[in-house]
Amino acid sequence: MAILFMAELHGATAHRVAAPWDKLVHASVYGFLSGLLWCGMVTHQKFWRLLVLMAILGMAHEWLQFYLPGRSTSIGDWLADVGGSLTVMLFLALAKRNDANAEGR
């Protein structure tokens, strides 16, 4: 996440992907980050904690873009961030649940 924020500050991510494909990039990046954090977290109820964390980071990312020349904020981008995180975390939660059910049989 720090690398993404630093890239934004240096203008390395400005206008690389045209709309509406930029939403796919947002969802993919935040989904990937969520997956990495999911694998690294060992706390109880990590699904909700991680979803809130990614939503806050997505808001911070959009807030940062407000202050950068040539960039704009978008609720659609934030929703894509949260949607990508949610999709990956649901997939991982279901995979974990299926593994637990398979071990119990």
N, C-alpha and C positions, 0 to 999 in steps of 0.2 A: 504494500500500500504506500509505503514511503517512496518507493521508486516511482510509482504512478504520480504521486503528488509532486515530486521533484521534476519529473518529465513535463508536467503541466506548467510549472513555474518557468522552465526553460523553453517553453513553446514547442517541445518535441512532439506533442500529440495533437497539435492544432489542425483541424480540418483534414484528417487523413482518410476518412470514410464518409461517403455521401449518405444522406438520409434516404430511405429509412434503414439502411444497413448498419448505421451507427448504433442502433438499438441492439442489434445482434452482438456487436462488439462489446457494448456495455454489459449485456447479460452474460456473455462468455467470460469476460474478465472477472466480474464479481462472482460468477459461479465457480470459476477456477480458484479464486481466493478463498471462497467459502469452503470448498472441498479441502484445500490445504489446512485451513484452520480446524475444520471438522476432524481431520485425522490427527491433529496435534492436541486437541482438547480432550481432557479426561474427566471433566467435571460432570456432575449430574445436571440434567435438563439443559444440555448444551444446545439443543435445537433452538429454543427461544432466545437464549442469550446470544447465540451467534447471529440469529436473524435480526435482533435489535442492533447488535454491533454493526452488521453490514448495512443496515438502513441508516444508521448514524454516519457511518463512513461515506455512504453514497450522498447523503445530504451535505457533508463537509466538502466532498468533491465538487458538487454543484455550486456550493457557496464560494469555493475558491475560484471557479470559472467566472463567476460574476465580476471579479476584480481583475481578470486578465483581459488585455486588449484582444479583440477579435474572437473572443469566446462568449458564449451565452449559457444561461442556466435553462434547464428544462425539467418540468415535472415528469415528462415522458422518459427522459434519461434516468431519472431517479427510480421510476417505476421499473424500468428495464434492469437496473442494478439490483433492486430488491427481487424482481421476478427471477433473474438468473440465480441469485443466491438461494431463493426458496426452491427452485426446481432441483438444483443439485443436492440441497439438504434433504428434500423429500426422497429423492432417489437413494441417497445414502442411508436414511432412516429405514426405508423399506428393505433395502439390502441387508441391513443389520437385523431387522426383524425376521426376515426370511432365513437368515443364518441361524438365529436363535431357535426358530421353529424346527429347522432341519436337525439341529443338534438334540432337540428334545424328543425327537421321534425314535 
